[in-house]
Amino acid sequence: MAGRKTSILEAAARVIARRGVRGLRVEELAAEAGVSTALIYYHFKDRTGILRQTLEFINDRAERYTTEREAGAAELTPREELERTLLLELQDTAEVRENSTAWGELRASAVFEPELREDLARATLIWVQEMADLLGRVTPMASATALAAAGERLTALLEGLSMRWLSGGIPLDHARTLLVEAIDAELKRLQR
């Protein structure tokens, strides 16, 4: 059963990335996942349940591709780990493109669907805290407030750069360069 639910969540991420949240129709999702609409309702209860669990799925998938390392890979310095984690959100793979696009669609839809706001705010807060923790490993003498602010700025910038890249506004290499420059600027600010 877990395999079917995962297949549905993968299909939901694809449909949301392609059509947006407002374009998500249970019938289309069922066709995309190769299951019945009854099975979707069994697993998710309603459309809000689909959206909430898809958001969680997208977050889990992003965490996986930004933290997985090959067996035997060399240990990274805290600075290298910070940069690597953020830059892995800007890679030209189908999974990252789909994840980033679906995240952007869910974020935009929260303006019109208040039931998603709390979940999105919680997911964003967790992401900011994770970045603050990584920044704190690089600059352990920085205050928690300064680390949280730097994590907020970097995650917000990353979202904006991702959307510009995905929509063709800037090339991927340029987005990555801007992100690395922002990391450098934030670390300098934290070291003052």
N, C-alpha and C positions, 0 to 999 in steps of 0.2 A: 504494500500500500504506500509506503514512504516513497518508493520509486515513482509511482504515479503522481503523487503530490508534487514531487520535485519537477517532474515533466510539465505539470500544469504551471508551476511557478516560472520555469524557464520560458514557457510559451507566453505567460503573462508579461514577462519582461520584454520579450520580442514585440508583442502587440503594442504595449505601451510605448516602446521606443519608436515603433513605426507609425502609430496612429494617435498617440497621446492618451492621456487618461480619459478625456471626454469621448474618445473614439473606441474605448474598450467596451466591447459587447460580449456578453457571456457566450453567446452562440459562436462568435468568431474565435473566442478563446478556446472553446471546446473543440472546434475544428482544427485549430492550430496545434492543440495538445493531443488530438486524436482520441478524445474521450467524450462522454456524454455530458450534457449540461447538468444532469442530476448528480453526477460524480463531483462536478465543480461545487455545486451547492452543498453537497455532503461534506466536503473538506473545508469550505470557506464560509458557509452560511449565506453570505450576501456579497454584494459588490464591494462594500467597505472592507469586509474580511479579505477579499482578494487583494485589494490595494494595500492593506496593512501588511499582509504576509508577503506580498511581492516586495514591498519596501525592505522588510527584514531580510528577504532572500538576496536582494541586491546588495545590501550592506554586508551580509555574510560572504557573498561572492567577492566583493571588493576587498574585504579583509584577507581572504584567502590569496588572491593574486598579488596583493601588496606585501604579504608577510611570508609566503612560502619561499623556502630556499632549497637549493639542491643539496643533497646529502654530500658532506665533505667540503662544502663551500667555505671559503675563508671567512673568519669572523670579521664583521664590519665595525668600524669605529662608530660611536654615536652619531657623528656628523654624516658619515656615509649612509648609515641606516635611515636617518631623517630624510636625506635627499633621495635615496632609493625609494622609500615608501611613497613620497609625494610624486616622484617622476613616474612611478608605475601606474599612476592614475592617468597619465598622458602617454599611452602607447597605442600604436595602430594595430590593434587586434579586434576581431569581431566581438569578443566578450567584453572588452573595455569600452568599445564604442557603444554597444548595446546597453551596458550598465550605466555609463555616463549619460546617455541620452534618456534612458528611462528615469534616472535620478532627477534630471532636469525637468522632465515632464511631470513627475510627482511633485517636485518643489513648486512648479508653476501652478499646478492644479490646486495646491493647498490654499491658494488665494480664494478659490471658489468653493472648496470643499473643507470646511472647518474641522471635520472629523479626522482629517489627515494631519492637521497642523501640529497637534501634540506629539504624534508619532515622529513626524519629521523633525520637530524641534529636539526631541530626545535623541534621535539618531545623529543630528548635527552636533549636539552637545557632547555626545560620546566621541565623535570624530575630533572635535576641537580638543577635548581632554587628552585623547591619544597623542595628538600633535604636541600639546603642551608637555606631556610626559617625555616625548622624544626630545623636544627642545631643552627640557630640564636636564636630560642626560648630557647634552652638549654644553649647557651653561648652568651648572648646578647652583651657582650663587644667585641666580636671578630669582626675583620674587614670584610667587604663584600667580599674582595678578598680572605681572608682565608676561609671564609664560602663556597664560590663558589668552591675553590680548594678541600675542604673536601667533598663537595657534588659530585664533579667529581670523586674523588677517590672511594667513597663509591658506586656510581652507576656503575662505571666500574668494581669494584670488584664483585658486586652483579651479573652483567651479566656473568662474568667469572665463578663464583661459580655455577650459575644456569646451564650454559652449561656443566660444569664438572659433576654436579649432574645428569642432564637429560641424559647425555651420559654414565652414569655408572662409571665415573672416581672417584667420591667420594660419600660416603653416605650422605644422607640428613642431618642427625644430625651433621655431621662434617662440612658441608657447613654452617649450621646455627651457629655453634660454632665459626667458623672463621669469620663470619660476625659480630657477637656480639663483638668479640675481636677487630675487625677493628673499630667498632663504638667507643669502649672504647679508643682506641689509637687516633682516630681523635678528640674526645672530650678533651682528655688530651692535645693534641697539640694546640687546640683552646683556652684552658684555660691558656696557658703560657703567 
